[in-house]
Structures are given as structure tokens and as C-alpha cells.
Amino acid sequence: MNKVLKEKIMEAFSSVLPITAIVLIVSVVLVPMPAGTILEFLAGAALLIIGMGFFTLGADMAMMPMGEGIGIQVTRSSNLLIALFVSFLMGLIITIAEPDLQVLARQVPSIPPMPLILTVAAGVGFFLVLAVLRTLLKIPLSILLIVFYLAVFIISCFAPDTFIPVAFDSGGVTTGPITVPFILAMGVGVASIRSDRNSQNDSFGLVSMCSVGPILMVLLLGIFYNPSESTVEPHIVPQVETSRDVVESFAFQLPHYAREVLSAMGAIVVFFVAFQLISRRYKKHQLARIGVGFIYTFIGLVMFLTGVNVGFIPVGQLLGSQIAAAPFKWILIPLSMVIGYFIVSAEPAVHVLTKQVEDISSGAISQKVMNRGLAIGMAIALAITMIRILIGIPLMWILIPGYVFALVLTFFVPKIFTGIAFDSGGVCSGPMTSTFLLPLAMGVTEGIGGNLMVDAFGIVAMVAMTPLIIIQLLGLVYSHRMKAAAEPEDTEMSSIDPEELGAITLFDEVSDGR
């Protein structure tokens, strides 16, 4: 086995092991589940681990070099309109290719899947153009985020109440395993064109901008369609009793996800081939590496999506519904915090973001620190979500003050932390959220007899919001420590006698031959 691939799989194993252990313990202590369901879950976990290993290696080899190269080439174009059109087209294509969006679109009532997908994709494409212009024109990210989120909350006042959670969830699912590696790398490529000292700070922020677009567009779509009845059927947990049933369930679903990923990545490959024929940017050995990376990415995504959809959705549904119907349903709050803390490391796009943050910051912001901050944010998000579902708190009562606080923090933290924080929100809400946490929330809502559209949906929005605050608070701590580290040097200089300082300066001048 490829040594690097083996390392990636072992990293994935260490990431997935905690959440697997938690589910197994809960299934024994709190919610006894059929042996077939547990076997299906373990098989899904195995596929998830191998899939994550292939995907992260494929993203390193193909998606990130491709995104960075396109970002550099686009911004070097002499015709800005063509460059922006290419950015829009790429945003449109990769969003349509995002598997998470396909899953969400099939669960939204009253609006057909394809109009919803195209609306979200157009939002990403348009805001990717704005993000590229922001980087080139050196517009502060915080200003644009305040303007657009203000527009989001104003428009949400006119959208149907049952449609608002879906709109906010759409902003999270669009930044998934296909979209994130490309957009993150594109941000680095665009920022590298600038030679000023602040270019590094602006290398992040594209994902955050591309998360706002779908929310705005879907809110407008909800107003246009004005769905009169928004109901969604709960996920039906299949009966799995024997090992043969487990094998058949995976064998039946694997070709489906293979076709889905193939059609999704096919559009990206066609675009890349056209880009290479026009620009001639990549050499033969680079093309060979990118080609192998595409194959790894395809294998990884197929295995990952099959594992989480077949193995994790039934378990999430069962856990949520059975615990919520029990007298000890409040245990969902601490349990969800533990699940959230560990499940974030199983998101494939999180590995891409943390690695890129460590590379861009030259190790000043390590992967370990980022993972810890995102894990804390996810734990808080799930705790608040469970409280909201159990008590029946409207989603906007939490989102509005949360986003206001996050936007206020942008004026007090280093700029690079603002970009990283708002990018992290979209990255955390990936396939694990839509295929395990959303079914968990739907099961809880079903168990207490709540409204699935109002209560269960919105969990992606919560997961996307809390990292914005946690990572920026981490930025405040980082900034404070940097200032504290610089103070002893200033104190040491101020303690030197002025005459002694003059003698030192004179000595330096003599030594320099002046």
C-alpha cells in the first residue's frame, strides 16, 4: 500500500474511532439496537475510514493544486470580465457536483430538487465572483459579511417560517468535500497574485462568502414559491437482521453513489480539461499526478458516502427517536456534546482546512489547535440544538444574536482569523452533519412529536454558526499572547540608560565603517 495513503487511513481511523465507540456504548447502555443494525454501522464506519483516507490524499494531489492554479491563472487574465465569468462558472459547476446538496434537495418539500439545486449553485457562483473581487480590491471581509448577513436577516422576515431553517442549512451543505478543497486553494491562488503584506490574511474568506449566497438565494426562492405546506417524511429505518442483509444493503447502494459521484466529478474534469487546453498551465508530470488524485478522490467519496448513508443514517435516527421518547431524554444534551466534539474530526473537508491553515500560517496556527477549536464549537452547537428542539425555541432567536456577536468580533481579531473562522463554519457542516446529525435531530423531533421542518432542520445552520465565534475567540487569545510576548522586549529596551543606548548606537556605526 502507498505509504502516504496508509498514513491518511490511519489518521482517518483515529478520527472515526471515538464516535464509533460512543455509538456502541450508547447502544449497549441506553438504546439497545438490533445486531444487524450495529453490524451495518460498523461496516459503514470501515468504509468511512478507508474513504476518508483516499479522499484526503486525492484532495492533496488534485483538487487543491487545480484550485490554486485556476485562481492564479484567472486573476492574471488581462480581461477581468472573462476571469469573473470563469469564476462564476466554476462555482456553479462544483456546487451542482456537491453530494450534500443533492441529499438536502431531496428532503425539501414544495420545491422541486432541480430548481433548488440551480438556485443554490447560482448563489455560490455569484458570491465566488464577489469573493475574488474582494481579494483583488482589498475590501475588508468583515464589512461584506455584515452587509450580506444584514440582508439575509431582513429578507428572512418575508420568507415562510418553515422555510427559513432549510435556507440556512443550504448555506452549510454547499461547502462540502468537493467544494471546500477547490475554493480554499483558489483563495490561496488569488491572494498570491498580490504582493502586499496583507495578502496572506485575504487568502481565507472565499468559503464564507460562498456560504452566504445560497442562504440569500434560497430565501428569495422560498418567497417566490411561497410553499403553503412544508412537511417532510421521517427517514424510514430499514430492517436489517442478518449479515447477508448488511452486504445486500451496501451492494445495492454503492453503484448509486458511484454514479452520483461520477456525474459530479465528471463536470469538474471536463472544466479542468478545457482550462488546461486553453491555458497550458500544467506540465505532463503534474497532469499525471492530478489524474491519479481524481481517481483517489472518486474512490474516497464513493466509499465515504456509501458508508455514512447506509451505516450512519439508521443509527442516528434510532438513537434520536428512542432516547427522546424515554424518561431520560435530557441526557441528549451532554450526549450530543460528546458526539459533536468527536464527530468534527470525521468531516473530510476539516482535514483540508486545518492543513491549509497550518501551511499558510507557517505553523503558528497548528492543526491540533484548529481541531480543538472546531470540536468545541461543534459540541456547543449540538448542545444548543438539542435544547432548542426539546424546548421548542425558534431558530432565529439563536441565529440572530449568534451572528451579531460573531460579526462584532471581526473588528477585534486579526484579519486572518476572521477569514478562517467564517470558512470553518461551512467546512464543519459536511457529510457527517447531513447523514448522521440531521437524522439524529429528526429522530429526536419525531420522538417528542415536534415539527420536523421547523425543529429538525436548522442543525446545519447551528453547526455552521458556532465555529465563527470559537475560532475568533481563539484569535483574540492568540493576539493577546503575541502582544504579551512582545512586551518583555519593550521593557528591556526601556530599562537601558539613554547614554548607554547612544554608546551602543555609536558602536554599531563604527563597526559598520560609518
C-alpha positions in Angstrom: 0.0 0.0 0.0 1.1 3.6 -0.7 2.9 4.9 2.4 1.1 8.2 2.3 -2.2 6.6 1.7 -1.6 4.3 4.7 -0.9 7.3 6.9 -4.1 9.0 5.7 -6.1 5.9 6.5 -4.6 5.7 10.0 -5.4 9.4 10.6 -9.0 8.7 9.5 -9.1 5.7 11.8 -8.1 7.7 14.8 -10.7 10.4 13.8 -13.6 7.9 13.4 -12.8 5.6 16.3 -14.2 7.9 19.1 -17.6 8.4 17.5 -17.8 4.7 16.7 -17.0 3.8 20.4 -19.6 6.3 21.6 -22.4 4.9 19.5 -21.5 1.3 20.5 -21.5 2.3 24.2 -24.9 4.1 23.9 -26.4 1.1 22.0 -25.5 -1.2 24.9 -26.2 1.2 27.9 -29.1 3.4 26.7 -30.7 2.3 23.4 -30.4 -1.5 22.6 -30.4 -1.9 18.8 -30.7 -4.9 16.6 -27.4 -6.8 15.9 -27.9 -6.3 12.2 -28.1 -2.5 12.6 -24.9 -2.4 14.7 -23.2 -4.6 12.1 -24.3 -2.3 9.4 -23.0 0.7 11.4 -19.6 -1.0 11.9 -19.4 -1.8 8.2 -20.2 1.8 7.4 -17.5 3.0 9.8 -15.0 0.8 8.0 -15.9 2.2 4.6 -15.9 5.8 6.0 -12.3 5.3 7.3 -11.0 4.0 4.0 -12.9 6.5 2.1 -11.6 9.4 4.1 -8.0 8.2 3.6 -8.4 8.0 -0.2 -10.3 11.4 -0.3 -7.8 13.4 1.7 -4.9 12.1 -0.4 -6.8 12.8 -3.6 -7.7 16.3 -2.5 -4.0 17.0 -1.8 -3.0 15.6 -5.2 -5.8 17.0 -7.4 -8.4 19.4 -6.0 -6.0 21.8 -4.2 -3.4 22.1 -7.0 -6.2 22.6 -9.5 -8.0 25.2 -7.4 -4.8 27.2 -6.7 -3.7 27.0 -10.4 -7.1 28.2 -11.6 -7.1 31.0 -9.0 -3.7 32.3 -10.2 -4.5 32.0 -13.9 -7.9 33.6 -13.6 -6.5 36.7 -11.7 -3.7 37.1 -14.2 -6.1 37.3 -17.1 -6.0 40.7 -18.9 -9.7 40.5 -19.4 -11.4 40.8 -15.9 -14.8 40.0 -17.3 -13.7 36.7 -18.7 -11.9 35.9 -15.4 -15.0 36.6 -13.4 -17.2 34.6 -15.8 -14.8 31.6 -15.3 -15.1 32.0 -11.5 -18.9 32.1 -11.7 -19.0 29.0 -14.0 -16.6 27.1 -11.7 -18.7 28.0 -8.6 -21.8 26.8 -10.5 -20.3 23.5 -11.6 -18.7 22.4 -8.3 -21.9 23.3 -6.4 -24.1 21.2 -8.6 -21.5 18.4 -8.1 -21.7 18.6 -4.3 -23.3 15.4 -2.9 -24.5 17.1 0.2 -26.7 19.5 -1.8 -28.3 16.6 -3.6 -29.2 15.0 -0.3 -30.7 18.2 1.1 -32.7 19.0 -2.1 -34.4 15.6 -2.0 -35.7 16.3 1.5 -37.1 19.8 0.9 -40.9 19.9 0.3 -42.9 22.0 -2.1 -39.9 23.0 -4.3 -38.6 20.5 -6.9 -35.0 19.4 -6.4 -33.5 20.8 -9.6 -34.7 24.4 -9.2 -33.4 24.4 -5.7 -30.0 23.0 -6.7 -29.7 25.5 -9.6 -30.7 28.4 -7.2 -28.1 27.4 -4.7 -25.4 26.8 -7.4 -26.1 30.3 -8.8 -25.7 31.8 -5.3 -22.3 30.1 -4.9 -21.2 31.2 -8.4 -22.2 34.8 -7.9 -20.7 35.1 -4.5 -17.5 33.4 -5.6 -17.1 36.2 -8.1 -17.7 38.8 -5.3 -15.1 36.9 -3.2 -12.5 37.1 -5.9 -13.2 40.8 -6.4 -12.9 41.4 -2.7 -9.4 39.8 -2.6 -8.2 41.8 -5.6 -9.7 45.1 -4.5 -8.6 44.6 -0.8 -12.1 45.1 0.6 -12.3 44.0 4.3 -14.1 40.7 4.7 -15.9 41.9 7.8 -17.6 44.8 6.0 -19.0 42.5 3.3 -20.1 39.9 5.8 -22.0 42.5 7.9 -23.7 43.9 4.8 -24.8 40.5 3.4 -25.9 38.9 6.7 -27.9 42.0 7.4 -29.6 41.5 4.0 -30.1 37.8 5.0 -31.9 38.6 8.2 -34.0 41.3 6.6 -35.2 39.0 3.7 -35.9 36.2 6.2 -38.6 38.4 7.7 -40.6 37.9 4.5 -39.9 34.2 3.9 -42.1 31.4 5.2 -41.2 30.4 8.8 -41.0 26.7 7.9 -38.6 27.5 5.0 -36.0 29.6 6.9 -34.2 26.6 8.5 -33.8 25.0 5.1 -32.4 28.2 3.7 -29.7 28.5 6.4 -28.9 24.8 6.1 -28.3 25.2 2.4 -25.5 27.6 3.1 -23.8 24.9 5.1 -24.2 21.9 2.8 -22.9 23.7 -0.3 -19.4 23.8 1.3 -18.7 20.1 1.4 -16.0 17.6 0.4 -15.9 18.6 -3.3 -16.3 22.4 -3.0 -14.1 23.2 0.0 -10.7 21.9 -1.3 -11.2 23.7 -4.6 -12.4 27.1 -3.1 -9.8 27.1 -0.3 -7.0 26.5 -2.8 -8.4 29.1 -5.2 -8.4 31.6 -2.4 -4.7 31.0 -1.8 -4.0 31.3 -5.6 -5.9 34.6 -5.9 -4.2 36.1 -2.9 -0.7 35.0 -4.1 -1.0 37.4 -7.0 -0.9 40.3 -4.6 2.5 41.3 -3.2 1.4 43.4 -0.2 1.8 42.2 3.3 -1.9 41.7 3.9 -2.4 39.2 1.0 -2.0 36.2 3.4 -4.9 37.5 5.5 -7.1 37.6 2.5 -6.3 34.0 1.4 -9.2 32.8 3.5 -12.8 34.0 3.3 -13.9 32.6 -0.1 -15.8 29.7 1.6 -17.5 32.1 4.0 -18.7 34.3 1.1 -19.9 31.2 -0.8 -21.9 30.2 2.2 -23.9 33.4 2.3 -25.0 33.3 -1.4 -27.1 30.1 -1.1 -28.9 31.5 2.0 -29.9 34.7 0.2 -31.0 32.9 -3.0 -33.0 30.1 -1.2 -34.8 32.7 1.0 -35.8 34.5 -2.2 -36.8 31.2 -3.8 -39.0 30.5 -0.8 -40.7 33.9 -1.1 -41.3 33.3 -4.8 -42.7 29.8 -4.4 -44.4 30.7 -1.1 -44.9 27.0 -0.1 -48.2 26.6 1.6 -47.5 23.3 3.3 -44.0 22.3 4.3 -43.9 18.8 5.7 -41.2 16.2 5.4 -41.5 12.4 6.0 -39.1 11.0 8.6 -36.4 8.6 7.4 -37.6 5.0 7.5 -35.1 2.8 9.2 -34.7 -0.4 7.1 -34.9 -3.8 8.8 -31.5 -5.4 8.8 -31.4 -8.8 10.6 -28.6 -10.9 9.1 -25.1 -10.4 7.8 -26.5 -11.1 4.3 -28.9 -8.2 4.7 -26.0 -5.9 5.6 -24.0 -7.0 2.5 -27.0 -6.6 0.2 -27.8 -3.1 1.6 -24.2 -1.9 0.8 -24.1 -3.7 -2.5 -27.4 -2.1 -3.6 -26.4 1.4 -2.6 -22.7 1.5 -3.7 -23.5 1.7 -7.5 -26.0 4.5 -6.8 -23.4 6.7 -5.1 -20.7 5.7 -7.7 -23.0 7.1 -10.4 -23.7 10.2 -8.3 -20.1 11.0 -7.6 -19.1 10.2 -11.2 -21.6 12.6 -12.7 -20.5 15.2 -10.1 -16.8 14.9 -10.7 -17.3 14.4 -14.4 -18.3 18.1 -14.7 -15.2 19.2 -12.9 -12.9 17.0 -15.0 -14.5 18.5 -18.2 -14.0 22.0 -16.9 -10.4 21.2 -16.0 -9.6 19.7 -19.4 -11.0 22.8 -21.1 -9.0 25.0 -18.8 -5.8 23.1 -19.5 -6.3 23.2 -23.3 -6.6 27.0 -23.1 -4.0 27.9 -20.5 -1.4 25.1 -20.9 -0.6 25.7 -17.3 0.3 22.2 -16.1 3.2 20.0 -17.2 2.8 16.3 -18.1 4.0 15.1 -14.7 1.6 17.5 -12.9 -1.3 16.3 -15.1 -0.4 12.7 -14.3 -0.4 13.5 -10.5 -3.7 15.3 -10.8 -5.2 12.5 -12.8 -4.3 10.0 -10.1 -5.6 12.4 -7.5 -9.0 12.5 -9.3 -9.1 8.7 -9.1 -8.3 8.7 -5.4 -10.9 11.4 -4.8 -13.6 9.4 -6.7 -12.9 6.2 -4.8 -12.8 8.0 -1.5 -16.1 9.8 -2.0 -17.9 6.7 -3.2 -16.8 4.7 -0.1 -17.4 7.6 2.3 -20.9 8.4 1.1 -21.9 4.8 0.9 -20.6 4.2 4.5 -22.3 7.2 6.1 -25.6 7.0 4.2 -26.1 3.2 4.7 -24.4 2.7 8.0 -24.9 6.0 9.9 -28.4 7.3 9.0 -30.3 4.4 10.5 -28.3 4.6 13.7 -28.7 8.3 14.1 -32.5 8.0 13.5 -32.8 5.2 16.1 -30.7 6.9 18.7 -32.6 10.2 18.5 -36.2 8.8 18.4 -35.7 6.2 21.2 -33.8 8.5 23.6 -36.3 11.4 23.0 -39.2 9.0 23.8 -37.6 7.8 27.1 -37.9 9.5 30.5 -34.2 10.4 30.5 -34.4 12.4 27.2 -32.4 15.3 28.7 -29.3 13.1 28.5 -29.4 14.1 24.8 -27.7 17.4 25.7 -24.5 16.0 27.2 -24.5 13.1 24.8 -24.8 15.4 21.8 -21.9 17.5 23.1 -19.7 14.4 23.3 -20.8 13.3 19.8 -20.2 16.8 18.4 -16.8 17.1 20.0 -15.5 13.9 18.2 -17.6 13.9 15.0 -16.0 17.1 13.6 -12.7 15.3 13.1 -14.5 12.8 10.9 -15.5 15.5 8.4 -13.2 15.1 5.3 -13.1 18.8 4.5 -12.0 19.7 8.0 -8.7 18.0 7.4 -8.2 20.1 4.2 -8.9 23.3 6.1 -6.7 22.7 9.1 -3.8 21.6 6.9 -4.0 24.7 4.8 -4.3 26.9 7.9 -1.1 25.4 9.3 0.7 25.8 6.0 -0.4 29.4 5.4 0.4 30.4 9.0 3.8 28.6 8.9 2.8 26.5 11.8 1.7 29.4 14.0 -1.9 28.0 13.9 -1.4 24.3 14.2 -3.8 21.6 13.0 -4.1 20.5 16.7 -5.3 23.9 17.8 -7.7 24.3 14.9 -9.2 20.8 15.5 -9.6 21.5 19.2 -11.4 24.8 18.5 -13.7 23.3 15.9 -14.5 20.4 18.2 -15.5 22.8 21.0 -17.7 24.7 18.5 -19.4 21.6 17.3 -20.1 20.4 20.9 -21.7 23.8 21.8 -23.7 23.8 18.6 -25.2 20.4 19.2 -26.0 21.2 22.8 -27.9 24.3 21.8 -29.7 22.4 19.1 -30.9 19.7 21.4 -32.1 22.3 23.9 -33.8 24.2 21.1 -35.6 21.0 19.9 -36.6 19.8 23.4 -38.0 23.2 24.5 -39.2 24.5 21.1 -37.1 27.7 20.7 -37.4 29.4 17.3 -34.2 29.1 15.3 -33.9 32.8 14.6 -33.8 33.6 18.3 -30.4 31.9 18.4 -29.0 32.7 14.9 -29.6 36.5 15.1 -27.7 37.1 18.4 -25.1 34.5 17.4 -24.2 36.1 14.1 -24.3 39.6 15.6 -21.8 38.6 18.2 -19.6 36.8 15.5 -19.7 39.9 13.3 -18.8 42.2 16.2 -15.8 40.1 16.9 -14.5 40.7 13.4 -13.4 44.2 14.5 -11.3 42.9 17.3 -9.4 39.8 16.0 -6.6 39.6 13.5 -8.0 39.6 9.9 -6.7 36.1 9.1 -8.7 34.7 12.0 -11.9 36.3 10.6 -11.4 34.5 7.3 -10.5 31.2 8.9 -13.5 31.4 11.3 -16.1 32.1 8.7 -14.6 29.4 6.4 -14.7 26.9 9.3 -18.4 27.4 9.7 -19.1 26.0 6.2 -16.5 23.3 6.5 -17.8 21.8 9.7 -21.3 21.3 8.2 -20.3 18.5 5.8 -21.5 14.9 5.0 -21.4 13.7 8.6 -23.8 16.5 9.6 -26.3 15.8 6.9 -26.1 12.0 7.2 -25.8 11.4 11.0 -26.6 14.6 12.9 -29.6 15.6 10.8 -31.2 12.1 11.2 -30.4 12.3 14.9 -32.2 15.6 15.1 -35.1 14.3 13.1 -35.3 11.2 15.4 -35.4 13.4 18.5 -38.1 15.7 16.9 -40.1 12.6 16.0 -39.7 11.2 19.5 -41.2 14.3 21.2 -43.8 14.9 18.5 -42.3 18.1 17.1 -42.4 19.7 13.7 -39.6 18.2 11.5 -39.3 21.2 9.2 -39.1 23.8 12.0 -37.2 21.9 14.6 -35.0 19.2 13.0 -33.9 21.4 10.1 -31.6 24.2 11.2 -29.0 21.8 12.8 -26.7 22.5 9.9 -27.1 26.2 10.4 -26.2 25.8 14.1 -23.1 23.8 13.3 -22.1 26.4 10.8 -22.5 29.3 13.2 -20.7 28.3 16.4 -17.2 27.9 14.9 -17.4 31.5 13.8 -17.4 32.6 17.4 -15.0 29.9 18.8 -12.2 30.4 16.2 -12.4 34.2 16.6 -12.1 33.9 20.4 -9.1 31.7 19.7 -7.8 34.6 17.6 -8.2 37.0 20.5 -6.2 34.7 22.7 -3.6 34.3 20.0 -3.4 38.1 19.6 -3.1 38.7 23.3 -0.3 36.2 23.7 1.6 37.8 20.8 1.4 41.2 22.5 2.4 39.7 25.8 5.4 38.0 24.2 6.5 41.4 22.7 6.2 43.4 26.0 9.3 42.0 27.7 11.4 43.2 24.7 9.9 46.7 25.0 10.5 46.7 28.8 14.1 45.5 28.4 14.8 48.4 25.9 13.1 51.0 28.1 15.3 49.9 31.1 18.5 50.8 29.2 20.1 54.2 30.1 19.8 56.7 27.2 23.5 57.4 27.3 24.2 53.7 27.2 21.8 53.4 24.2 23.7 56.2 22.5 27.0 54.4 23.1 25.6 51.2 21.6 24.3 53.0 18.6 27.7 54.7 18.1 29.5 51.3 18.5 27.2 49.9 15.8 28.0 52.8 13.4 31.8 52.3 13.9 31.5 48.6 13.4 29.7 49.3 10.1 32.6 51.5 9.0 30.5 54.7 9.1 
